[in-house]
Amino acid sequence: MTKEHYGTSHVPLTPAVRAGDFIFVSGQVPVGADGELVGGTIERQTRQVLDNIRAVLALAGAELADVVKTTVWIDDARDFPAFNKVYGSYFPRNPPARTTAEGRLMADIKVEIEAVAYRPKS
């Protein structure tokens, strides 16, 4: 099986890798187009992270509707209801399987999300 890499990063990882019909998206953090961390509320950061996932998937010819699994880390479980509301708006129908955990993150951020998408290669 061949692997295709999508996107570039300033750290040793590839934003997305296609292996067959699956696309594995590395953990995305709330970084804006300018490369700077987006601060603010869990809602704002969640929107940025999901927009980043959407953009990486597009490079691989996929979209959010193709996501079958996400893993989410939030830094404060008390933010879960607000996070969940925004997350749900990005996956309004047939949401992917999801694991959500509270944990200390690698930067001063509130949320990180990785995703696995299934999109048969044409």
Summary of the structure (lengths in Angstrom):
residues: 122
radius of gyration: 13.9
end to end distance: 15.3
largest distance: 42.6
contacts: 347
relative contact order: 0.24
helix: 29%
strand: 32%
